[in-house]
């Protein structure tokens, strides 16, 4: 009886591992950041998009996601190390003063930005900077001292739709920072 | 007899030396409106475009001049009238020179994406008109892209206006070359891709 339970458990474990690997296979690696710990960033490429990695080194990753469908927004993901942030800093736990400084950097970028906040499905705070005509939206967050910025450029005059924005928040929620196995 | 031969040989050597030194003498590009002069593969405007020679750029003619064009040791022909024997310094507007063989203003990128000139949308051009009025070509100089956020993107656009179509996004810390200064914007060239576009000046550091 014990043997049967052990075999069943092993099978269940094997199946579980296979499922995990299958899940991981769906995600593409964007690059490995190696300051403040080592992480490989993995993301599921949005449906109908092709990923182009523009730059990937130990402190920075830049990737674009483009679609043949002209009505879909162009997506740019940019991750960069910022020494000013302590490892462990998140938008959820930084001071109000630091938050204002981040907002100010967006207004420097473009004084027309309208800033709002939201969060991922896992409770990570996100800053949204949107131009009034909805032609551009930047979704910004912090992770382990890295600044993460996801920019959506609308390719149509009507601007970004709520559906497109929701899809991008989901994309950000699903990005994995995978530490190497020791 | 030997003396005569010796004198002739020395004279010939002198003539050759003078000729060679004059051929290798540095000259500078000076166009009438501060824009770059076109380099060509042959001595005439019907020959293929071979690259720009910027206002104030030092060049070395090899001594050949044909049809009003001079051959430069860089491997291109340029109109002789754009060569001067002193550094013209920064371009000062309101010169009365002709413009027939100069590039078409802030012309397109070597990536071939441009439709000629700094086209972009008409609204972008109208927003950029104040910028274009202040435009002047400069001796090219290297700059580094800058942003207040490490994840920030520095956008290169078709025209000097924030609503102009996007050409490319750069990360902070990338090297570009400024070829013209406008009011708040700079016309830059990417030395890796050859793309030419406009970036707001406060996103660039010397």
Interface residues (C-beta under 8 A of the other chain):
Chain A: X54 X55 X59 X60 X62 X64 X76 X78 X79 X80 X81 X82 X102 X105 X108 X109 X110 X140 X146 X147 X148 X149 X151 X153
Chain B: X147 X148 X149 X150 X151 X152 X153 X162 X166 X169 X171 X172 X202
